[in-house]
Amino acid sequence: MSVTRVEPARPAVPASEAEREQMEAAFQAAMDQLYPDAGVSHTVRDLARPLFEVGWIAGVRTGHTGPALADVPLPPHMFGVALASLSDSLAEEPGPRVGQLVSYHGSKEAYHGRYWVTRIDRELNAQGRESVLYRLSTYTRGHLRDALHWVHAGSITALPQHFQR
């Protein structure tokens, strides 16, 4: 059995600066169309951006972004539906995520306060049940510094903020 190799008619060309600028503007416009309480996290946006970029640049190169470039917006629910499946797949995992701000209210009262989740460890206990433990850090002078290790999920409450430099 022989393998047939399909060669493209033209060589592949990376995205130009103009294509990337158009994509970035279109992506931001799409995000702006979402309702403020749509609940699209930074993680979902970061995962959606490369998919949007591929679709946008492919559309630009094939000439199918005319209406978008002509400032004719798509209905906001289209973006919500497109991002919902991505968001739902991430939502299967309960609890705070890495890079999320949490409030610590555990047994070490001197450490009560707000911290960034910088690591999540999952272990099986003797009964075969999964145990989720968090590492919490502070952000000072431009660096994340470990503050608490092996924190149980019951000792923290997730807050809506996500880490951004």
N, C-alpha and C positions, 0 to 999 in steps of 0.2 A: 504494500500500500504506500503510495507516495503522498507527501504533504504538499499541497499547493500553497504557494506564498502569494499573497495579494499585496502588490506594491501600490502606494497611493499615486494618483496622477500627478500630484505636486508635492514638493517636500514640505514637511511640517514647519510651521512658523510660530514661535511663541507669541503671546499676547503683546500687542504694542502698548506704549504708554497711554495713547489716546483711548484704546479699547479698555484698559484697566480703569482709567478715569471715568469713562462712561459707565462701566459696570459699577464702580463704587458709588457714583451718584444715583444710579438706578436702584442699587441695593439699599442705600439710605432712604430713598423715596419709598421703597417697599416697606421698610421698617417703620417709617413715619406714618404709613397708612394703617398700621395696626392700632387697635385701641390701646390706650395706656394700661388697662388692666388685662391685656391679652395673656400676660404671664409668660412671655417668651424670654427665657433666661439667656445670659451671655454665652453659656455653653451651647445652647441650641443655635444661637446666631453664629457662633464660631464654626459650628459644623455645617450650617446652611450656606455660609459665604462661599466656600469653594464650589459647591454644587450650583449656586446661582451664577458664579463667575463662568463656569463652563457653559451653562445654558445661554447666558447673556452673550458671551463672545461668539459662540456658535451662531446665535441669532444675528449678531452684527455681520458676521462673515457671509451669511446666507441671505441677508437683506430682510429678515423678518422682525426687526425691532422698530420699524417705522412708526407704528402707533405709539410705542413707548417713548421713542425719541421726540415725537410730536406732542409730548406732554398730555397724553390721553391715559389717565391712570386706570389700572385694573381695580375691580371691586375689592375692598379690604378683606372680605371673607375668603377670597381665593388664596391670599397669603396665609391667613389663619389656618385654612384647611391644609395647605402644603406643609406648614411647619408643625401642625398638630401631631402628625404621625411621628415626626422626629422627636418632638417634645414628649409624646406618650411613651416612646421606647426608652427614653431616659428616665421617665417618671416611675418605671418599674422598680427602681432602686430607692427604697425609702431613706429618709434622713438627709442630713446636710451633705453637700458635695465638697470636694477639694476646692479651695478658693472662696468658700462662702463664709460670711461672718456669722458667728454664733454667740449666744450668751451662755456662759458657764455658771451653773448654780449647783454644783456638786458638793461633795463632802469637805473639800478643802476651801473653807470659807474665806481665807485670806486671798484666794485666787478668783473669787467671784468677779465677773466682768465680761467684757467682749473680747473675742479672739478670732483669728482666722484659722480655718481648717486647712492644715498643710499635709495631712496624710490620713488615710483610712486603712486600717488593718482588719482583715477578716480571718477568724480562726474557728475551728470546730472544737467544742468543749468535749468532755468525756462522754456525754450523752449523744454526741453527733449533731448537736444544734450549733448553728452559726452564731458566733459572737462578733459584734462589730465594735471596734475601738478606734478612737480618734486621737490624732496629735494636733494640739492647738498651739498657735504661735501669735506673737505680737509683731507689729510692724513699726520699727523705730529706726530713724536715721537711714531710711532707704533700704532696710534689710528686714527680712522675716527672721525672728528669733524664737526658737522652741521655748514654750512655757509649760505645757502640760502634756504628759504622755498617758496612753492607755485609758482615755476618758470614755466612759460608757455613754451610750446614746441617751439614757435617761437623765444624764447630768447636763445636757446642753439643749438649747432651743435655737433652731435655725432662724436667722434674720434675713430679710430680703436683699441685703447688699452682697455683691460679689467683688472679689479683689481685682483692682485695676491699677497698674502703675501709672 
